[in-house]
């Protein structure tokens, strides 16, 4: 007969509710919601420039650059928002 008949699963000892990640100090990680809003502002500025002010090639290029910058900024900042498990 084995000595250790009553064993518990390792998952029973886990009590963590939040996803553990290394928090780095920086502007993007300190206020990620602000950076998402800044990215949305760049996208809105680019759309405005494309719709109303795109008379020259340089202005449409600046509008597209603004849209791309806004989308990339918003996506990267959304990764920095802390995620909590529900349920």
Secondary structure as the mmCIF struct_conf table of DSSP 4:
data_model
#
loop_
_struct_conf.conf_type_id
_struct_conf.id
_struct_conf.beg_label_comp_id
_struct_conf.beg_label_asym_id
_struct_conf.beg_label_seq_id
_struct_conf.end_label_comp_id
_struct_conf.end_label_asym_id
_struct_conf.end_label_seq_id
BEND BEND1 UNK A 3 UNK A 3
HELX_RH_3T_P HELX_RH_3T_P1 UNK A 10 UNK A 13
STRN STRN1 UNK A 18 UNK A 18
HELX_LH_PP_P HELX_LH_PP_P1 UNK A 22 UNK A 25
BEND BEND2 UNK A 26 UNK A 26
HELX_RH_AL_P HELX_RH_AL_P1 UNK A 27 UNK A 30
HELX_RH_AL_P HELX_RH_AL_P2 UNK A 32 UNK A 52
BEND BEND3 UNK A 53 UNK A 53
TURN_TY1_P TURN_TY1_P1 UNK A 54 UNK A 55
BEND BEND4 UNK A 56 UNK A 56
HELX_RH_AL_P HELX_RH_AL_P3 UNK A 57 UNK A 80
BEND BEND5 UNK A 81 UNK A 81
STRN STRN2 UNK A 84 UNK A 84
#
